[in-house]
Amino acid sequence: MSANRVFVARLAGCTVFDPAGDRVGKVRDVLVVYRKSDPPRVVGLIVEIPGRRRVFMEIGRVSSIGSGQIITDGLINVRRFEQRGGEVRVIAEMLGRKVSFIDGSGEATVEDVAIEEQGQDQSEWAISQLFVRRPKTSPSPFAKGATAFANWSEVRETVTAGEAQSAEHLIATYSELNPADLASTLLDLPTERMFEVAGELSDDRLADVLEEMPEVEQIGILATLGDARAADVLDHMQPDDAADLIAQLPEERGETLLELMEPEEADDVRFLLSYAPDTAGGLMTPEPIIVSADATVAEGLALIRRHDLAPALGAAICVTLPPFEPPTGRFLGMVHFQRMLRYPPHERLGTLLDQGLEPVTADTSAAEVSRILASYDLVSVPVVDENHRLVGVVTIDDVLDYLLPADWRSHPDDNDDVAVRAAARAKLETGSILLPTDTTGRRTGNGTS
């Protein structure tokens, strides 16, 4: 090994390479088992490989740790990781735990864990030290307690009935993960720990994560939040995702949350709930970029540069007559961003409309929308009402959510690919959802037609 002591929090996100230098995946956690008298022994690493599947890599397969990367001997079992009894994940389950010093000097909270090579042949790794923080002694809200290093033999874990384990350090460790990866990470945690960590996330961060989770976990997390907090989170979600989630809740709570949401956001959600779930209206996003025909290329490019704009929504700009909020004035057409790049900044967008792109109506089937996107290599398609007013756009991610099975986020094994393709093909051919209406992950509850 190139390093004989490593702090686990620094391992999170490190890239794993095989001996040939090819990237295998990224480290997400370290797995240990407790021993009666000796410090916990490291049994392996939890590695996320392409496809967001987490696999177990035995610590003996690691040949080098250093410079932010890990090199293996090339032998990795790609079977999905499943935690066994007695195994503990350091980042997910140990960080944030309270410990008490055996010498009676008080308590502290674990902020990081050091693992070190043990034994004469240096073939075994175990926890060697804990980096802990003692309670603060100053009343100032900005003060922090003193930090210290402690050997495993110098402390014992403190377990208080009914007290939740702090999730602060786990959240800090995963602060740089994108929402999809963070959602996948939370899904791998024990249920209670997942709820605890979700509750500690900020409203906007939790909203992004919920959009990437299966329906059952979305409902479970929302059930742990008070109505006021749940409404704040829903305000930060995309309207179509918020509508999907509210439709799965009991009607009474769904209406309560809508009443607590910001009026503008709630109106968008109610609007979407008025459409059947397997139609363009049920899939669309009611917040596309909308401008007048007199807007310039420079103005259009400035709008799609917004940091909070989803890439699929930034692929094209909708041009309508006033008003410019759905339902708009008459829909005139769309301008793709690539076309804007070919013209000078002062060019009017009304002269650059895609004349070959026909909008779909709100009651067009989801299967037909899927065929249109695939046939014409589109990222989004506009949706209009019976008066040719723009009411939203269906983006490619909306269609993928419709085509894929409800549990596609749950790390399917390789042999599930056939079922995924069969389900998608059947939906395209029939325009119907194969799974029972209460397990599809789409809107089937209150407010749908």
Secondary structure, 3 states (H helix, E strand, C coil): CCCCEEEHHHHCCCEEECCCCCEEEEEEEEEEECCCCCCCEEEEEEEEECCCEEEEEEHHHEEEEECCEEEECCCCCCCECCCCCCEEEHHHHHCCCEEEECCCCCEEEEEEEEEEEECCCCCEEEEEEEEEECCCCCCCCCCCCCEEEEEHHHEEECCCCCCCCCCHHHHHHCCCCCHHHHHHHHHCCCHHHHHHHHHHCCHHHHHHHHCCCCHHHHHHHHHHCCHHHHHHHHHHCCHHHHHHHHHCCCHHHHHHHHHHCCHHHHHHHHHHHCCCCCEHHHHCECCCCEECCCCEHHHHHHHHCCCCCCCCHHHEEEEECCCCCCCCCEEEEEEEHHHHHCCCCCCEHHHCCCCCCCCEECCCEHHHHHHHHHHCCCCEEEEECCCCEEEEEEEHHHHHHHHCCCCCCCCCCHHHHHHHHHHHHHHHHHCCCCCCCCCCCCCCCCCCC
